[in-house]
């Protein structure tokens, strides 16, 4: 009976060791997949950060260009208003010659 018990215990130990080995391989495989997933996430994060930086730079350039365009249009508007005022003044005084009336 002790021999049968020893054999049974030996078989159980072998089964447990085989199960532990299988679980260890499964754990290693899952750890590799997890590490790969983390690496992919980090790459995606870097790519996303780079895109954000590129798009931010592009938006800043467009914004700068638009600010310049606004300033130029405001200057043009001021010049036009000055010309209108000058023209009104000359019209009020009756000092517009034919050349100015023609737009030259």
C-alpha positions as MATLAB code, in Angstrom:
seq = 'XXXXXXXXXXXXXXXXXXXXXXXXXXXXXXXXXXXXXXXXXXXXXXXXXXXXXXXXXXXXXXXXXXXXXXXXXXXXXXXXXXXXXXXXXXXXXXXXXXXXXXXX';
ca = [
       0.000    0.000    0.000;
       2.821    2.411    0.727;
       4.229    1.583   -2.673;
       0.910    2.429   -4.337;
       0.708    5.659   -2.342;
       4.257    6.585   -3.336;
       3.450    5.935   -6.997;
       0.275    7.987   -6.734;
       2.137   10.862   -5.098;
       4.830   10.640   -7.774;
       2.211   10.754  -10.534;
       0.533   13.765   -8.884;
       3.880   15.536   -8.597;
       4.594   14.865  -12.285;
       1.147   16.181  -13.257;
       1.656   19.289  -11.092;
       5.104   19.926  -12.589;
       3.685   19.536  -16.115;
       0.861   21.947  -15.246;
       3.324   24.445  -13.784;
       5.489   24.177  -16.912;
       2.449   24.716  -19.167;
       1.304   27.686  -17.062;
       4.807   29.122  -17.158;
       4.891   28.905  -20.971;
       1.441   30.483  -21.166;
       2.566   33.240  -18.807;
       5.687   33.884  -20.901;
       3.635   33.996  -24.087;
       1.116   36.413  -22.549;
       3.935   38.559  -21.171;
       5.477   38.777  -24.654;
       2.122   39.820  -26.113;
       1.674   42.394  -23.349;
       5.167   43.802  -23.909;
       4.503   43.987  -27.657;
       1.192   45.756  -27.013;
       2.864   48.289  -24.724;
       5.537   48.920  -27.365;
       2.850   49.466  -30.009;
       1.001   51.859  -27.699;
       4.204   53.833  -27.085;
       4.876   54.026  -30.828;
       1.313   55.208  -31.472;
       1.700   57.802  -28.716;
       4.955   59.095  -30.232;
       3.356   59.205  -33.687;
       0.327   61.022  -32.310;
       2.526   63.518  -30.442;
       4.505   64.148  -33.631;
       1.284   64.731  -35.589;
       0.044   67.137  -32.929;
       3.319   69.066  -33.097;
       3.227   69.189  -36.908;
      -0.388   70.310  -36.996;
       0.186   72.859  -34.246;
       3.118   74.309  -36.196;
       1.001   74.443  -39.352;
      -1.853   76.164  -37.517;
       0.550   78.658  -35.966;
       1.973   79.478  -39.409;
      -1.495   79.932  -40.888;
      -2.458   82.083  -37.914;
       0.652   84.231  -38.372;
      -0.089   84.586  -42.093;
      -3.679   85.558  -41.337;
      -2.557   88.131  -38.771;
      -0.249   89.644  -41.397;
      -3.076   89.646  -43.940;
      -5.374   91.377  -41.430;
      -2.752   94.041  -40.764;
      -2.225   94.628  -44.477;
      -5.959   94.921  -45.098;
      -6.331   97.323  -42.187;
      -3.538   99.490  -43.631;
      -5.220   99.392  -47.038;
      -8.530  100.323  -45.474;
      -6.906  103.247  -43.656;
      -5.338  104.476  -46.910;
      -8.664  104.158  -48.712;
     -10.444  106.047  -45.935;
      -7.800  108.770  -46.108;
      -8.272  109.002  -49.874;
     -12.049  109.166  -49.444;
     -11.662  111.934  -46.879;
      -9.274  113.809  -49.159;
     -11.653  113.391  -52.068;
     -14.600  114.596  -49.976;
     -12.566  117.568  -48.835;
     -11.589  118.476  -52.375;
     -15.161  118.013  -53.554;
     -16.373  120.300  -50.798;
     -13.792  122.917  -51.834;
     -14.402  122.335  -55.540;
     -10.694  121.691  -56.183;
     -10.871  118.363  -58.007;
      -9.345  118.600  -61.450;
     -10.358  116.389  -64.329;
      -7.401  114.059  -63.896;
      -8.364  113.177  -60.298;
     -11.983  112.626  -61.375;
     -10.814  110.121  -63.972;
      -8.942  108.190  -61.288;
      -5.380  108.872  -62.447;
];
